[in-house]
């Protein structure tokens, strides 16, 4: 006698219960997200995993189709990196960059976004003007920056005897701060847009209440605007830190590859020099892994501070 198992309308088979768990409540959403997930896996996840693998092996470039042994070397590449004074100098340089660039970016972008959000003449013109440097290629604006900051440039002419000697971009003390200021100016338009979007979500009733209570514009800015865009400030800070960690184009173009004496070399630029120019991709991969860990550490500290606040 054959026993038939009936499945009522409220019961599902094992496969029927498994599909919703894998695809979620809205399977269509997973279908739309699948191309981007594949993009992330191919463009980011695989190269990151390969870089980590490379950092633990003796890896070098070969001709296409040539198979050679690449033995496991453990932490040797990391010992080489940590024992290299040029690597330590590069990480110190990017720390100087972040200390200057991040506060400058947050303060200027918030102040300018607040001004541009008000009813001022030619507001659209100023918004576009601040955004133009961001969408302009660095190569196109580097020439202007070099003209302004060279020994006989406009900035030194205006400062007169107060101008540094040697000039800004060939001065061991001022090379990286000059690059930090340049990047702050160039990226400012993007962060202004983020703050402008955040300011649209601050209720106008809060400003009206502050005005009724007799608060000045500065007090309204401190008590209403700054807390109202707190989430945007967290995002701007994190993006500015990531920008500093990926710094490559600006020191490569402005200081001829990290000069003077390596005082403007960034870890990303050093990775290019070690991996491509000198043929040590395993060492370059170790630098990249340490750079990622450093950014994650800074982001984690910021996350903890925000949670406590």
Secondary structure, DSSP 8 states (H G I E B T S, - for coil): --------TT---HHHHHHHHHH-S-HHHHHHHHHHHHHHIIIIIHHHHHHHHHHTB------TT------B-TTHHHHHHHT-HHHHHHHHHHHHHHHHHHHHHHHHHHHHHHHHHS--TTHHHHHHHHHHHHHS-HHHHHHHHHHHHSTTSHHHHHHGGGS-SS-GGG-TTTHHHHHHHHHHHHHHHHHHHHHHHHHTTS-HHHHHHHHHTT--HHHHIIIIIHHHTHHHHHHHHHHHHHHHHT--HHHHHHSTTT-STTTT--HHHHHHIIIIISS-HHHHHHHHHHHHHHHHHHHHHHHHHHHH-
